[in-house]
């Protein structure tokens, strides 16, 4: 039709992206220290964090302007069922404390326990996440969808000596 939209009665969705989007970036930082406790015990304490800026967010402009449409200052086009708009206004933050204790019991057996306390916040967890609060964007800031506050990992490693000496079998099949 004259508005360059289909007139066959099928509603379409329109997608718009700002042509001056800034580059998405994430700063990552970490710090770690180890201490030998003696008797084959080693303790490690660390910090890991990141900050993301200009992350993409998706808005449905029909939702954003619904109040104007309802009060009569604007109207829906019946040939369009949604107007998606993408912005680079998303941010993210991740901070974690990493603690580890490792013990070498014998030359062939070692045990390790790791604990992570973390907090992940963002204004939209996935690429092109549709923002929940289009009218008050600050309300989108909260725990990430993948926020995992406490994590513990315990494992042990046993490396048997299959072949003794300096034979070719020890060189090829030993140390697994």
N, C-alpha and C positions, 0 to 999 in steps of 0.2 A: 504494500500500500504506500501512500505518500510519506509515511513515517519510516519506511524501509523495514517494516515488520511483516511477518506472515499474516495473511488474512484468511487462512484456511480453517480457523477456529482452534488451532493447536497453540497452546501457550508455550512460550520459550523462556529460558533463563538467560540472563545477560551477565557477563563477567567483566569487571573492570580492574585494571592494575595501573597504579601510578607509574608514569614513565620515568620518574626520577627517584626510584627506590635506592636507598643507601645499602652498602654491602653489609651483610650479616657477619658479625665477628664474635668470637668468644675468647676471653682472656683466661688462661689456666695458670694456676700457681700451686706450688707444693713445697713442703719442708719436711725433713725427716732426720731423726737422730737415733743412734743405736748405743746400747750400753752392754758391756760384757759383765754379766752377773757372777761369773766364775763357775767352775765345774760344768762346763759345756752348756750353760744357759745364756741366752742372748735376748734382751728386751729391746723392742723398737717402738718409738712413738712418733707419729707423723701427722701432718695436716695436708689436706688437699682441697682445693676450691676452684671455682670458676665463676665468671660473670659474662653473660651473653647480652648483646645489644642488637637492635634493628632486626628482631626476629619477625617473621611474617605472621600476621593475624588476618582472619577473614571476617567480614561483616556482611550481613544481609540488609541492604539499604531499605528494603520494604519494611523491615522491622524498625529500623532507625527513624523512618519518617512516617510510621503508622499513626502517630498522634496528629500530625498535620493532615493526614488523609482523613482521619475520623472527624476532625473539626471542620473539614471542608475547604481548607486552604490549599490542598493538593488532592490529586485523585489517582487511583490505580489505572494502569493501562490493561485492559482485559487480555491483550495478546502477550503480556509478560507475566510470568508467575514468580520470578525472583530476580533480584539484582545483587549479585555478589561483588563485594569490593575488597581488595587486598591492600593492606598497609604494612609498613615495616616498624610498627610501634611496640612490638613485643620485647620483653626483657626476661632474663633468667638469672638465678643465683644458686650456687651449690657450695656447701661447706661441710667438711667431714674431719673427724678425728680418727686416726688409724692406730690401733695398738696391737702389738704382736709379741708373743713369747715363744721361743724356739729352744728345743733341747736335743742335743746329740747324745743318745743313750749309749750307743756303741758305734763302731766304725761303719756298720751297715744299717743302722736304724736311727731315724730322726722323727720327732713329733713337733707339730706346729699348731698354735692356736692364734687366730686373728679375730679382732673385734673392730667393727666400724660403727660409729655414731655419726649420722649425717642428717642434713636437712636440705631439701631441694624446693625452691620456690620459683614460680614463673607466672607469666600472664597468659600462657597458652602452651600446653605440653607438646603438641605435635606440630609437624609442619602444616601450615595453613589451618590452624585450629580456629574454629568459629568462636568469637568472643561471646561470653554469656551476658556481660553487662556493656552494651554498646553506648548507653547514655552516660554511664559513670565508669570510664575505662579503668580507673584506679581500683575498682572492686574486683577486677579480673586477677589481681595479684594474690596468690595464695599457694598452698602446697601443690607441687607438681603431681600429675597423674601417676608418675612412677616413683614418688617419694617413698623411700624405704629408710626409716629412721635407725633401726638397730639390725645389725647383721653379724652373725658369728660363724666362723669357718674353722673347723678342726680337721686336720689330716695328719697322716704319718706316711713315711716313705721307708721302704726296706729295699736295700740293694744287696742281694746275696752274692757271694763269691762262688761262681760256678766252676771256674778252673783256676788252679793255683800255679804260680810260677810265671815265667816269661815266655810261655809257649805261644804258638800262633793261634790256638783255640782261645786263650785268654784275651789276646789282642782283638780277635774278630767277634767273639760271643760274650766276653766278660764285660762287666760294668753296666749291664742293662738293669 
